[in-house]
Amino acid sequence: MSIIIHVSTIIPDSERRILFVREAKEVHRGQWNFPGGHVELGEHPEQAAIREVREETCLEVSLGSIIGIYSGISPNLQTMRFVFEAASYSGVARPRDEILEVKWMSPVEILGMNDSELVGARFLRRIVQDWQAGRSYPLELLSDL
């Protein structure tokens, strides 16, 4: 069984829309997701989240909080997903590395999509609902030892 550590970032705008990316990778081609990806060996999850946002959207973000840490287990894979919320961002969102499109969408828009339109629909919906409910934890939750 493989274990993957993944990061995602919710980037809200002033209208409480969230920036989503449409994946170009074959396995999820055309599906919507948060900006994010795998944590590289030796990389802190916060730094991975900042890097992944830059690589996928051209935006520079500063992180404000953690929305949650989500775990998924299937027969061949276990994942841990650290989900951050951006406190601020700069730049203009544009698709980059393995991204077809970027789009600001309301939570209602995302939650109304079919499962086939979303990467990890169960995870994604839960994360959006947690964000809407105001779930948030300080970044200090991830202590460096």
Disulfide bonds with the S-S distance in Angstrom:
none
